[in-house]
Amino acid sequence: MEPKTEPIKKKAPTLYLIIAIKLLKGLLFAGLALAAYTLSDNDLPAEYHSLLHHLRLNPERKFWADLAVRIGQLQERQVLVTAVGTLIYSLFSLVEGIGLMFRIRWAGFLAIGESAFFIPIEIFDLIHRPKFSFIVFAILCVNILIVWYLYKNRDRLFKHHN
């Protein structure tokens, strides 16, 4: 009796790109969550002013001044809740990326669902935004491609568990 071997997985460069996107997004949001958590008990307006000075940005410009007002209104609890939500979202993306790396079927459907979830939000944002945003449009296109690719190739890419 021959030992049962796992079939050789076909190369999938698009899947590798999706994995990289999911892992980078997860790491980025984990870093943002950590930064928000560490800054939650600091004097945020002073930290913000210091950052603007360090980046050599003019704090008198309307955008930076308006942002300073909003930062001044933040309370520690709001920053902590934001940090926790961002951490949860980052873990979600990391689980997707790692699951896709191992070609686990449910991770494929998780990635399809997560990417599809944001498509109507991005379309709404593009329609109601006063000025067209190429960044939001690019993110929309990437999400549509991820959903399409993973759904179309789900049987080829992922293991079947019987």
Summary of the structure (lengths in Angstrom):
residues: 162
radius of gyration: 20.7
end to end distance: 21.0
largest distance: 77.8
contacts: 418
relative contact order: 0.13
helix: 76%
strand: 0%
